Amino acid sequence: MQQDAGPNDPDRPSETATPLDVRDAALIDGFAGAVRVAALAAVPFVGSRDRDAVDGAAVAAMRSALAGLAVDGRVVVGEGEKDEAPMLHLGERFGNGDGPAVDVAVDPVDGTSLAAEGLPGAMAILAVAPRDGFLDIGPAHYMAKLVSRVPGLEIDAPVREAIARIAEARGVPVSDVRVAVQDRPRNEAIAEAAEATGANVERFVHGDVERCLRAARADGDLDLVIGIGGAPEGVLTAAAVRALGGWMQARLAPQSAGESERLAAASIPLGHVVGLDELCAEPVAVFLTAVTPCDLGPGARLDPGRSWRIGSDVGIS
């Protein structure tokens, strides 16, 4: 979570502040609409091979839509700094100042490269929680993540143990366990260890959030996503996993001396394994709209412009 605000801190919600209600239809429709317009703004640039055009159109549309919401809103997790892409800035305020004090984790286009190349798996996504409701990741770019619907798995245990527990929980042979690992050199040892068990291992390049949702769903078609990926995507994933009732553990995993130094300067602890209670507070709601076709598992395969909402209920529109 964010560090506690002092009594005179302008970011500290007042004692009379309206609490976040994820059943508030007007509020839900407002956030859902902001995500949808961001996705639709990006669609004309699908296949353009222009990442900045994809991101820039989505950012401008989302910023405009968020401005009119009846909230005291703050952006606390975003993707732009790592990619040096157009972005909603960390600490950026939005809304008219009335209503609940909320924080958002947001990526106006998750899978920018996929959209730019005209490939499936790109989406606009935003998670909203009460003020200080998300883990403070500061300038972190990378995070180790473990996501599953099977509770109790340990991110620092050998991957073969997680696969064996999943097989036992599902009552299936290890060969039926479905594992996804982002195909990067930093994850090669994990992928090889998973393959050595005989599990069905999917290596992917982009689409971290998409696969984590498939693994967290009770009826999902993946059993485990594990490895080091983006830290902002990790917080967005945590919000969705929490809302879906899944299981997740994470740990910041800087990939350069510079990133480690920035985290130390910001007093962000390293080496600490965190679960969903630390990653994201309740209540939380998550909104996403497909920019290119997205496969979120059975019953949630979305064409561009179609949306998925996860909060007090789950719905496709």
C-alpha positions as CSV (number, residue, x, y, z in Angstrom):
1,M,0.0,0.0,0.0
2,Q,1.0,3.6,-0.2
3,Q,2.7,5.1,2.8
4,D,0.3,6.5,5.4
5,A,-0.5,10.2,4.8
6,G,0.1,12.6,7.7
7,P,-2.9,14.5,9.2
8,N,-2.2,17.6,7.1
9,D,-1.4,15.8,3.9
10,P,-3.7,16.9,1.0
11,D,-3.8,13.3,-0.2
12,R,-5.2,12.1,3.1
13,P,-9.0,11.4,2.7
14,S,-11.1,13.5,5.1
15,E,-13.1,11.7,7.8
16,T,-16.2,12.7,5.9
17,A,-15.0,11.6,2.5
18,T,-17.4,9.4,0.5
19,P,-16.3,5.8,0.6
20,L,-15.7,3.9,-2.6
21,D,-18.8,1.9,-3.6
22,V,-18.1,-0.6,-6.4
23,R,-21.9,-1.0,-6.7
24,D,-22.4,2.7,-7.5
25,A,-23.8,2.5,-11.1
26,A,-22.8,6.0,-12.1
27,L,-19.3,5.6,-10.8
28,I,-18.9,2.2,-12.4
29,D,-20.3,3.4,-15.7
30,G,-17.9,6.4,-15.6
31,F,-14.8,4.3,-15.2
32,A,-16.0,1.7,-17.7
33,G,-16.7,4.5,-20.2
34,A,-13.2,6.0,-19.7
35,V,-11.6,2.6,-20.5
36,R,-13.9,2.0,-23.4
37,V,-13.1,5.4,-25.1
38,A,-9.4,4.8,-24.6
39,A,-9.6,1.4,-26.4
40,L,-11.8,2.8,-29.2
41,A,-9.4,5.7,-29.7
42,A,-6.5,3.2,-30.1
43,V,-8.3,1.0,-32.6
44,P,-7.7,3.1,-35.7
45,F,-3.9,2.7,-35.1
46,V,-4.0,-1.1,-34.8
47,G,-1.5,-2.5,-37.3
48,S,0.1,0.9,-37.8
49,R,3.5,-0.2,-36.3
50,D,3.4,3.1,-34.4
51,R,3.4,2.4,-30.7
52,D,3.4,6.0,-29.7
53,A,0.3,6.7,-31.9
54,V,-1.5,3.8,-30.2
55,D,-0.6,4.9,-26.7
56,G,-1.1,8.6,-27.4
57,A,-4.6,8.3,-28.7
58,A,-5.6,6.1,-25.8
59,V,-4.0,8.3,-23.2
60,A,-5.7,11.5,-24.5
61,A,-9.1,9.9,-24.7
62,M,-8.9,8.4,-21.2
63,R,-7.6,11.6,-19.6
64,S,-10.5,13.5,-21.0
65,A,-13.1,11.0,-19.8
66,L,-11.6,10.7,-16.3
67,A,-11.6,14.5,-15.9
68,G,-15.4,14.7,-15.6
69,L,-15.9,11.9,-13.0
70,A,-17.3,12.7,-9.6
71,V,-14.2,11.6,-7.7
72,D,-11.1,12.9,-6.1
73,G,-8.9,10.7,-8.2
74,R,-5.1,10.0,-8.3
75,V,-3.0,7.9,-10.6
76,V,-0.6,5.8,-8.6
77,V,0.5,3.0,-10.9
78,G,1.1,3.4,-14.7
79,E,3.2,1.9,-17.5
80,G,4.6,4.9,-19.3
81,E,7.8,5.5,-17.4
82,K,9.3,2.1,-18.2
83,D,8.4,2.4,-21.9
84,E,9.0,6.1,-22.3
85,A,5.6,6.2,-23.9
86,P,2.7,8.6,-23.7
87,M,1.1,8.1,-20.3
88,L,-1.1,9.2,-17.4
89,H,1.5,10.5,-15.0
90,L,2.1,9.1,-11.5
91,G,0.5,11.4,-9.1
92,E,-1.8,12.9,-11.8
93,R,-5.1,14.1,-10.4
94,F,-8.4,13.7,-12.1
95,G,-12.1,14.1,-11.4
96,N,-14.1,17.1,-10.1
97,G,-12.9,16.6,-6.5
98,D,-16.4,15.5,-5.3
99,G,-17.2,11.9,-4.3
100,P,-14.8,9.3,-3.1
101,A,-11.1,9.7,-2.8
102,V,-9.7,6.9,-5.1
103,D,-6.5,5.7,-6.5
104,V,-6.1,4.0,-9.9
105,A,-3.7,1.7,-11.5
106,V,-3.9,2.1,-15.2
107,D,-2.5,1.2,-18.6
108,P,-4.4,2.9,-21.4
109,V,-3.1,0.2,-23.7
110,D,-1.6,-3.0,-22.2
111,G,0.1,-4.7,-25.1
112,T,1.0,-1.6,-27.1
113,S,3.4,-3.7,-29.3
114,L,0.6,-6.2,-30.0
115,A,-1.8,-3.4,-31.1
116,A,0.9,-1.7,-33.2
117,E,1.5,-5.0,-35.0
118,G,-2.1,-5.9,-35.4
119,L,-1.8,-8.9,-33.1
120,P,-4.4,-10.1,-30.5
121,G,-4.1,-9.5,-26.8
122,A,-4.1,-5.7,-26.5
123,M,-6.5,-4.0,-24.1
124,A,-7.2,-0.8,-22.2
125,I,-7.3,-1.6,-18.5
126,L,-7.9,0.4,-15.2
127,A,-8.3,-0.7,-11.6
128,V,-9.7,1.5,-8.9
129,A,-9.4,1.2,-5.2
130,P,-9.8,3.5,-2.1
131,R,-7.1,6.1,-1.5
132,D,-3.8,4.3,-0.6
133,G,-5.3,1.0,-1.7
134,F,-2.4,-0.2,-3.9
135,L,1.1,-1.3,-3.0
136,D,3.5,1.5,-3.4
137,I,5.9,0.3,-6.0
138,G,7.6,3.6,-6.6
139,P,9.8,3.6,-9.6
140,A,9.8,-0.2,-9.9
141,H,9.8,-1.5,-13.5
142,Y,9.9,-5.3,-12.8
143,M,8.1,-7.7,-10.5
144,A,8.2,-11.5,-10.0
145,K,4.7,-12.9,-10.0
146,L,2.9,-16.1,-9.3
147,V,-0.8,-16.2,-10.2
148,S,-3.2,-19.2,-9.9
149,R,-6.7,-20.2,-8.8
150,V,-5.1,-22.7,-6.5
151,P,-4.4,-21.1,-3.1
152,G,-1.3,-21.5,-1.0
153,L,1.4,-21.7,-3.7
154,E,4.7,-20.1,-2.8
155,I,6.5,-17.9,-5.3
156,D,10.0,-18.8,-3.9
157,A,9.4,-22.5,-3.9
158,P,10.6,-24.6,-6.8
159,V,8.2,-24.4,-9.7
160,R,7.9,-28.2,-9.7
161,E,6.2,-28.0,-6.3
162,A,3.6,-25.5,-7.5
163,I,2.9,-27.8,-10.5
164,A,2.5,-30.9,-8.3
165,R,0.1,-29.1,-5.9
166,I,-2.0,-27.9,-8.8
167,A,-2.1,-31.4,-10.3
168,E,-3.2,-32.7,-6.9
169,A,-5.8,-30.0,-6.4
170,R,-7.3,-30.6,-9.9
171,G,-7.0,-34.4,-9.7
172,V,-5.2,-34.6,-13.0
173,P,-1.7,-35.8,-14.1
174,V,1.0,-33.2,-14.2
175,S,0.9,-33.4,-18.0
176,D,-2.6,-31.7,-17.8
177,V,-1.3,-28.7,-15.8
178,R,-1.1,-25.6,-18.0
179,V,1.6,-23.1,-17.1
180,A,2.4,-19.8,-18.8
181,V,5.9,-18.1,-18.6
182,Q,6.9,-14.9,-20.3
183,D,9.6,-15.8,-22.9
184,R,12.5,-13.7,-21.6
185,P,16.1,-14.7,-20.7
186,R,15.3,-13.7,-17.1
187,N,12.6,-16.5,-17.0
188,E,14.5,-19.2,-18.9
189,A,15.3,-21.3,-15.8
190,I,11.7,-21.2,-14.7
191,A,10.4,-22.2,-18.1
192,E,12.9,-25.1,-18.3
193,A,12.1,-26.3,-14.8
194,A,8.4,-26.3,-15.7
195,E,9.0,-28.2,-18.9
196,A,11.1,-30.7,-17.1
197,T,8.0,-31.8,-15.0
198,G,6.1,-32.7,-18.2
199,A,3.6,-29.9,-17.6
200,N,2.0,-28.1,-20.6
201,V,4.1,-24.9,-20.8
202,E,3.1,-21.9,-22.9
203,R,5.9,-19.4,-23.5
204,F,4.6,-16.0,-24.5
205,V,6.1,-12.7,-25.4
206,H,3.4,-10.1,-24.6
207,G,0.0,-10.4,-22.9
208,D,1.0,-10.9,-19.2
209,V,-2.3,-9.5,-17.8
210,E,-4.4,-11.5,-20.2
211,R,-2.9,-14.8,-19.1
212,C,-3.0,-13.9,-15.4
213,L,-6.7,-13.4,-15.7
214,R,-7.1,-16.8,-17.3
215,A,-5.2,-18.4,-14.5
216,A,-7.0,-16.6,-11.7
217,R,-10.5,-17.4,-12.9
218,A,-12.3,-20.3,-11.2
219,D,-13.1,-21.7,-14.7
220,G,-9.9,-20.4,-16.4
221,D,-8.0,-22.4,-19.0
222,L,-4.6,-21.8,-17.4
223,D,-3.4,-23.1,-14.1
224,L,-0.3,-21.0,-13.3
225,V,1.5,-17.9,-14.6
226,I,4.9,-17.4,-13.1
227,G,8.0,-15.4,-13.8
228,I,9.3,-11.8,-13.9
229,G,7.3,-9.3,-15.8
230,G,6.3,-5.6,-15.5
231,A,5.7,-4.2,-12.0
232,P,2.8,-1.9,-13.1
233,E,1.1,-4.9,-14.8
234,G,1.7,-6.8,-11.6
235,V,-0.4,-4.3,-9.6
236,L,-3.1,-4.3,-12.3
237,T,-3.1,-8.0,-12.2
238,A,-3.4,-8.1,-8.4
239,A,-6.5,-6.0,-8.5
240,A,-8.1,-8.3,-11.0
241,V,-7.0,-11.5,-9.2
242,R,-8.4,-10.2,-6.0
243,A,-11.7,-9.3,-7.6
244,L,-11.8,-12.8,-9.2
245,G,-11.0,-14.6,-5.9
246,G,-7.7,-16.0,-7.2
247,W,-4.3,-16.4,-5.6
248,M,-1.2,-14.3,-6.1
249,Q,2.2,-13.7,-4.6
250,A,4.7,-11.1,-5.9
251,R,8.1,-9.6,-5.2
252,L,9.8,-6.6,-6.7
253,A,12.6,-7.8,-9.0
254,P,14.8,-5.0,-10.3
255,Q,16.7,-5.9,-13.5
256,S,19.4,-3.3,-13.3
257,A,21.6,-1.5,-10.8
258,G,19.9,1.8,-11.7
259,E,16.5,0.4,-10.9
260,S,17.7,-1.0,-7.6
261,E,19.2,2.4,-6.7
262,R,16.0,4.2,-7.5
263,L,14.0,1.9,-5.3
264,A,16.5,2.3,-2.5
265,A,16.3,6.1,-2.8
266,A,12.5,5.9,-2.6
267,S,12.7,3.6,0.5
268,I,10.9,0.8,-1.4
269,P,11.8,-2.5,0.2
270,L,13.2,-5.3,-1.9
271,G,13.1,-9.1,-1.3
272,H,9.8,-9.0,0.5
273,V,7.1,-11.4,-0.8
274,V,3.7,-9.8,-0.8
275,G,0.2,-11.3,-1.2
276,L,-3.0,-9.8,-2.3
277,D,-3.7,-8.1,1.0
278,E,-0.6,-5.9,0.5
279,L,-0.9,-5.6,-3.2
280,C,-4.4,-4.3,-3.3
281,A,-7.1,-3.3,-0.8
282,E,-10.8,-4.0,-1.0
283,P,-13.2,-2.9,-2.4
284,V,-11.6,-2.9,-5.9
285,A,-13.1,-2.8,-9.4
286,V,-11.3,-3.5,-12.7
287,F,-12.4,-2.4,-16.1
288,L,-10.9,-3.5,-19.4
289,T,-11.9,-3.1,-23.1
290,A,-10.3,-5.0,-26.0
291,V,-8.2,-3.1,-28.5
292,T,-7.4,-6.2,-30.5
293,P,-9.1,-9.6,-29.9
294,C,-8.5,-10.8,-26.3
295,D,-8.8,-14.3,-24.9
296,L,-9.6,-14.1,-21.2
297,G,-10.8,-17.7,-21.0
298,P,-14.1,-19.4,-21.4
299,G,-17.0,-17.1,-22.0
300,A,-14.7,-14.0,-22.1
301,R,-13.2,-13.9,-25.6
302,L,-13.5,-10.2,-26.5
303,D,-13.6,-8.6,-29.9
304,P,-12.2,-5.0,-30.2
305,G,-14.5,-2.6,-28.3
306,R,-16.0,-5.2,-26.1
307,S,-15.6,-4.8,-22.3
308,W,-15.1,-6.9,-19.2
309,R,-15.9,-5.5,-15.7
310,I,-14.8,-7.2,-12.5
311,G,-16.0,-5.8,-9.2
312,S,-19.1,-6.5,-7.1
313,D,-20.1,-8.5,-10.1
314,V,-18.5,-9.7,-13.4
315,G,-20.0,-8.7,-16.7
316,I,-19.3,-8.4,-20.4
317,S,-20.7,-5.6,-22.5
